[in-house]
Amino acid sequence: MPDDPDESFIVDTLLQARPEGPPRGSTSAPFAPGDDAAVVDFNRCVTVDAMIEGVHWDDALSAEDVGWKLAAVNASDINAMGAIPRWAVLTIAVPKPLDKPWIVGFSRGFGAALAEWGIQLVGGDTARSPGPRMLSLTLTGEAHHPIGRDGAQPGDDLWVSGPLGGAAAGFLLNGASTQALRRPHPPMGLGPSLVGIASAMMDLSDGLARDLPRLCAASGVGAEVEPTALPLHPELDRAEDPLSLAVGFGEEYELLFTAPPTHRDAISQTAAKHNRKPTRIGTIQGATGVALVGMPWPALAFSHFEGDPC
């Protein structure tokens, strides 16, 4: 199964060096590390995402697109915990001379996304960057019963909330689906609606080939994925290797979740209220390991630590 060893090394090393137990003076411990967001008390989640010019965006995205996307990727993490996003704190580092039109455009797109999902910007920090623009957003959300990645059980169905590969098609094929890359719309509200239905859940920010093993590892299970069941974005018909782009590019921000087969009707009915039509793509297995039935997993189409997308 493809993975990003450099990213895994960084995360594992940081977790090994952190203090054990809850913060001083607190009786509550954070949710399992590795979830889309940390649960810092009984009903509050927090997440953070960074975007760096030249790594996460280039001139193909306008300043407004970057602002929208920064909010969207964080909101997706909160949604994937079964939570509702509430408060945001922004850090922005920009080079000299200050590009005022870029700041205006970024603020316009960022503000539009915050308004779309009812998020309030409450603080942050600004700094000079000696190189590219660097952005970091911390977002909190409310969840009465957060859903982590560690609840999948053998026999559960494996679902995705929408089509895969739209962002890849937008980046590599420059088609109409560039909207999926520039202005992602996570299935906001669907995550909280799946509380009590889904057994485990996360978002597909890094793609199915990377993210499914993370969910399975957290739950101590394996999975089988049926490639013919994957809901490919229509524009991938133009691609030479559509499967690789659908599972290995990322930037989907759809939900990947598991649930008992008895909940199939409840999932369809719940998703319909959010104008979504999830797809069952496989099953959770008792043995560990993640298999793509009948074929090996294709090579990853993008890694933040290995250069540009292929």
TAHU-V289257 format. One record per pair of residues at least 24 apart in sequence whose C-alpha atoms are under 7 Angstrom apart, sorted by sequence separation. I is the first residue (numbers start at 1). J is the second residue. D is the distance in whole Angstrom. If there is no record, write none. Layout:
<<I J D> <I J D>>
This chain:
<<49 74 6> <48 74 7> <47 74 7> <47 77 7> <88 119 7> <86 118 7> <87 119 6> <88 120 6> <89 121 6> <86 119 5> <87 120 5> <88 121 5> <89 122 6> <90 123 6> <91 124 5> <92 125 6> <93 126 6> <94 127 7> <95 128 5> <85 119 6> <86 120 6> <87 121 6> <88 122 6> <89 123 5> <90 124 4> <91 125 5> <92 126 5> <93 127 5> <94 128 5> <95 129 5> <87 122 7> <89 124 5> <90 125 6> <91 126 6> <92 127 6> <93 128 5> <94 129 5> <95 130 6> <93 129 5> <95 131 6> <95 132 7> <94 132 7> <95 133 7> <209 247 5> <63 102 6> <67 106 5> <71 110 6> <94 133 5> <208 247 5> <209 248 6> <37 77 6> <66 106 6> <67 107 6> <93 133 6> <94 134 7> <207 247 5> <208 248 7> <36 77 5> <37 78 6> <64 105 5> <68 109 5> <72 113 7> <93 134 5> <207 248 5> <63 105 5> <64 106 4> <67 109 5> <68 110 5> <71 113 6> <92 134 6> <93 135 6> <207 249 6> <63 106 4> <67 110 4> <71 114 7> <92 135 5> <206 249 7> <207 250 4> <36 80 7> <37 81 7> <64 108 6> <65 109 6> <68 112 7> <91 135 6> <92 136 7> <206 250 4> <207 251 7> <36 81 7> <64 109 4> <68 113 5> <91 136 5> <205 250 5> <206 251 6> <207 252 7> <64 110 7> <90 136 6> <91 137 6> <204 250 6> <205 251 5> <90 137 5> <152 199 5> <204 251 7> <205 252 5> <89 137 6> <90 138 6> <147 195 7> <151 199 5> <152 200 5> <204 252 6> <205 253 5> <231 279 7> <88 137 7> <89 138 5> <151 200 5> <204 253 5> <88 138 6> <89 139 6> <145 195 7> <150 200 6> <203 253 5> <204 254 6> <88 139 4> <149 200 5> <203 254 6> <204 255 6> <230 281 6> <248 299 7> <249 300 7> <87 139 6> <88 140 6> <148 200 6> <149 201 5> <203 255 4> <204 256 6> <229 281 5> <248 300 4> <249 301 5> <87 140 5> <147 200 6> <148 201 6> <149 202 6> <202 255 6> <203 256 6> <248 301 5> <249 302 5> <85 139 7> <86 140 6> <87 141 7> <147 201 6> <201 255 7> <202 256 5> <244 298 5> <248 302 7> <85 140 6> <86 141 5> <201 256 6> <202 257 6> <226 281 6> <244 299 6> <85 141 4> <201 257 4> <225 281 6> <226 282 6> <244 300 7> <245 301 6> <84 141 5> <85 142 7> <200 257 6> <201 258 7> <225 282 4> <244 301 6> <83 141 6> <84 142 5> <200 258 5> <224 282 5> <225 283 7> <83 142 5> <84 143 7> <198 257 6> <199 258 5> <224 283 6> <83 143 4> <198 258 6> <199 259 5> <223 283 6> <224 284 7> <82 143 6> <198 259 5> <223 284 4> <197 259 6> <222 284 6> <223 285 5> <78 141 6> <83 146 7> <221 284 7> <222 285 5> <82 146 5> <221 285 6> <222 286 6> <74 139 6> <81 146 5> <82 147 6> <150 215 7> <221 286 5> <222 287 5> <227 292 6> <81 147 5> <149 215 5> <169 235 6> <197 263 6> <221 287 6> <222 288 4> <223 289 7> <224 290 6> <225 291 6> <226 292 6> <227 293 7> <81 148 6> <152 219 6> <154 221 7> <164 231 6> <165 232 6> <166 233 5> <169 236 6> <186 253 5> <187 254 7> <221 288 5> <222 289 5> <223 290 5> <224 291 5> <225 292 5> <226 293 5> <150 218 5> <151 219 6> <163 231 5> <164 232 5> <165 233 5> <186 254 6> <220 288 7> <222 290 5> <223 291 6> <224 292 6> <225 293 6> <149 218 6> <150 219 4> <163 232 5> <164 233 5> <224 293 6> <149 219 6> <163 233 5> <165 236 7> <168 245 6> <193 270 7> <213 290 6> <53 132 5> <52 132 7> <53 133 5> <165 245 6> <52 133 6> <53 134 6> <165 246 4> <168 249 6> <190 271 6> <52 134 5> <164 246 5> <51 134 6> <52 135 6> <51 135 5> <167 251 6> <190 274 6> <50 135 6> <51 136 6> <167 252 6> <50 136 4> <49 136 6> <50 137 7> <165 252 7> <48 136 7> <49 137 6> <164 252 6> <48 137 6> <49 138 7> <48 138 4> <47 138 6> <48 139 6> <47 139 5> <162 254 6> <46 139 6> <47 140 6> <161 254 6> <46 140 4> <160 254 7> <161 255 5> <45 140 5> <46 141 6> <160 255 6> <161 256 7> <44 140 7> <45 141 5> <160 256 5> <44 141 6> <45 142 6> <159 256 6> <160 257 6> <44 142 5> <45 143 7> <159 257 5> <43 142 6> <44 143 6> <158 257 6> <159 258 6> <43 143 5> <158 258 5> <43 144 5> <157 258 5> <158 259 7> <156 258 6> <157 259 5> <156 259 5> <157 260 6> <156 260 4> <157 261 6> <155 260 7> <156 261 6> <152 258 6> <83 191 7> <79 188 6> <82 191 4> <83 192 5> <76 186 6> <79 189 7> <81 191 7> <82 192 4> <80 191 5> <72 184 7> <79 191 5> <82 194 7> <35 148 6> <69 182 7> <72 185 7> <79 192 7> <82 195 6> <35 149 6> <69 183 6> <72 186 7> <162 276 7> <68 183 6> <69 184 7> <161 276 7> <162 277 7> <161 277 6> <162 278 6> <65 182 5> <161 278 4> <65 183 6> <160 278 6> <161 279 6> <159 278 6> <160 279 5> <81 201 7> <159 279 5> <160 280 7> <61 182 6> <80 201 6> <81 202 7> <159 280 4> <80 202 5> <158 280 6> <159 281 6> <80 203 6> <157 280 7> <158 281 6> <158 282 5> <157 282 6> <158 283 5> <77 203 6> <157 283 5> <158 284 7> <76 203 7> <156 283 6> <157 284 6> <155 283 6> <156 284 5> <155 284 5> <154 284 5> <155 285 6> <153 284 7> <154 285 5> <154 286 5> <36 202 6> <80 255 6> <76 253 6> <2 209 6> <3 210 5> <1 209 7> <2 210 6> <55 304 7> <1 290 7> <1 297 6> <2 299 7> <2 300 7> <6 305 7>>
